[in-house]
Amino acid sequence: MKTLNDSSALTTYMLSFIDSSNTRCAEQLGEALKVFKVVILKKNEFLVKEAQVCAHFCFLESGILQHAIEIAGEEKTTYLALRNSVTSSLSSFLNQIPSRKSIKALADSKLWVVDLKSFKDLIIHNEAFSQFYHNLIEKQICLIDDYRIDLLTLSPEDRYNKLLLTEPKLLQEVPLHYLASFLGISSRHMSRIRKNIK
C-alpha cells in the first residue's frame, strides 16, 4: 500500500449528492476534499482483512474492490465496488471493532481515504460533507434493500439479466467466479447462463 498525490474524480462524485447551487456548500466541499489522502492498492492487497479494524472510509477512483467473507473455508463475495463509488467495512470503521469481512483489490486500485477522527469532524462541522454522507447512505440502503429482495424473488437467470442491464461494467471487468459468488450461484451455473444468453 503506497500513497500518491494527484487529482481525482472525488469532487464530481460528491457534488452529485449535494446542492451545488449553494455557494457555502461548494466552499465547504473544497475544505472536506483537503482531508482525503490518496492510497494505491496493488492487485491482491487488502484495504482491511477479516478480524482487523477498518481504518478508512474511501472513494474508489479506479480499480475493483471485493468484499468477501469466508464460510467453511470457502470465500463468498458479498459486494463488488467499482470505480467512482464509496466503500468501507462501515460497521468496523464507525465502531472501531474487528471487521466481519475482508476488502481486497482485484486490480490495481486508486482510493481517496479519510480516517475516523477526520471523518467524524467532517460530519459534525462540515455541512456539505454531512449532506453528502446522508444522501449517500440513503441511496445505499435502497440499493441493499433491492438486492436482498432480488436474492429471494428472482431466479439466477433473472439476477444475471438485471446485472447485465444495471451494471454492465461488472460483467466486463470482474472474473466469472467472483460474479457468481456475488449473485449467489455456482460458477458452473453462471457459465451455463452466460452461454444461453449469448
Secondary structure, DSSP 8 states (H G I E B T S, - for coil): -EE-----SHHHHHHTTS-TT-HHHHHHHHHHHTT-EEEEE-TT-EEE-TTSB---EEEEEESEEEEEEEETTEEEEEEEEESSEEE--HHHHHHT-B-SSEEEESS-EEEEEE-HHHHHHHHHH-HHHHHHHHHHHHHHHHHHHHHHHHHHHS-HHHHHHHHHHH-HHHHHHS-HHHHHHHHTS-HHHHHHHHHHH-
